[in-house]
Amino acid sequence: MKEIPQHSPTTQYSHLNIIEYFYPDNVRLNLPFILTCDKNLTIGMPYLYSEGNHSEAVRLLNVWDEGGIVYLQVQNLITHRSFTLSWNLCYKGEYWLWSLSSLEFSINYQEKSS
């Protein structure tokens, strides 16, 4: 099994500030399909993972980037099955295959839509 990279306890910037790591467990991932307040993700927190018509509650286990790709390891909250999402940080298109959203973002979005 491949070892997942760990980041030092400092802020790290990579790929033109698309991804920023903040000690100890926060990551700012500035991509349009990260539907959280200020694009921040917190390791250990629950999120709604959506892909097409499928969605499931997941817990974020880890985030790292390597070779121009960002990886998000998540775990289904019901089945406890872990899997890894990935995205090319150089992609400039308008479409995405999956998204992660926080409960706070979803509630704010519903209130604004009403």
C-alpha positions in Angstrom: 0.0 0.0 0.0 1.3 3.4 -1.0 2.3 5.7 1.9 0.3 8.9 2.0 2.5 12.0 2.1 2.3 14.1 5.3 3.0 17.8 5.3 5.1 19.8 7.7 3.5 21.9 10.3 3.8 25.1 8.3 1.8 26.7 5.6 2.8 25.3 2.2 1.8 26.7 -1.1 1.8 24.8 -4.4 0.4 25.1 -7.9 -0.1 28.9 -7.9 -2.0 28.9 -4.6 -4.7 26.5 -5.8 -3.9 24.4 -2.7 -2.6 25.7 0.6 -1.9 23.5 3.7 -2.4 25.0 7.2 -1.2 23.3 10.3 -2.5 20.9 11.7 -5.5 19.8 9.7 -6.8 22.5 7.3 -6.4 22.7 3.6 -7.6 25.5 1.3 -8.4 24.0 -2.1 -9.4 26.8 -4.5 -11.4 24.7 -7.0 -15.0 25.5 -8.2 -16.4 22.1 -7.0 -15.1 22.5 -3.4 -18.4 23.8 -2.0 -17.3 25.0 1.4 -16.9 28.4 3.1 -13.7 30.0 1.7 -12.8 26.7 0.0 -11.5 25.4 3.3 -11.5 21.6 4.1 -10.8 20.2 7.5 -9.3 16.7 8.0 -11.7 14.5 10.0 -14.8 16.5 9.2 -17.9 15.2 7.3 -18.8 16.3 3.8 -21.3 15.5 1.1 -19.6 13.8 -1.8 -21.5 14.0 -5.1 -20.8 12.5 -8.5 -23.5 12.6 -11.1 -26.8 11.6 -9.5 -24.9 9.7 -6.7 -24.1 11.3 -3.3 -22.9 10.0 0.0 -21.8 11.3 3.4 -18.0 11.0 3.8 -15.3 12.0 6.2 -12.2 13.6 4.9 -9.1 11.6 6.0 -6.3 13.2 4.1 -5.4 15.7 1.3 -2.1 15.8 -0.6 -0.8 16.9 -4.0 1.8 15.2 -6.1 2.9 15.7 -9.7 0.2 18.3 -10.4 -2.6 16.1 -9.0 -4.5 16.7 -5.8 -5.7 13.6 -3.9 -8.4 13.5 -1.3 -8.8 10.4 0.8 -12.3 10.0 2.1 -14.3 7.4 4.0 -18.0 6.7 3.6 -19.7 7.4 7.0 -22.1 4.4 6.7 -20.0 1.6 5.1 -16.6 2.9 6.4 -15.2 2.1 2.9 -12.3 4.4 2.1 -11.5 5.7 -1.4 -9.4 8.4 -3.0 -10.6 11.2 -5.2 -8.2 13.0 -7.5 -8.1 16.1 -9.7 -5.6 17.5 -12.1 -4.6 21.0 -10.8 -3.8 22.2 -14.3 -7.3 21.6 -15.7 -8.8 24.8 -17.0 -12.2 23.5 -18.2 -15.7 24.3 -16.8 -16.9 20.8 -16.0 -16.2 18.6 -13.0 -17.0 15.0 -12.3 -17.4 15.2 -8.5 -17.8 17.7 -5.7 -17.5 18.0 -1.9 -19.8 20.3 0.1 -20.0 21.1 3.7 -23.3 21.2 5.7 -22.8 24.9 6.4 -22.4 25.7 2.7 -25.5 23.6 1.8 -27.7 25.4 4.4 -26.5 28.8 3.3 -27.1 27.9 -0.4 -30.7 26.7 0.4 -31.4 29.9 2.3 -30.2 32.1 -0.5 -32.2 30.1 -3.1 -35.5 30.6 -1.1 
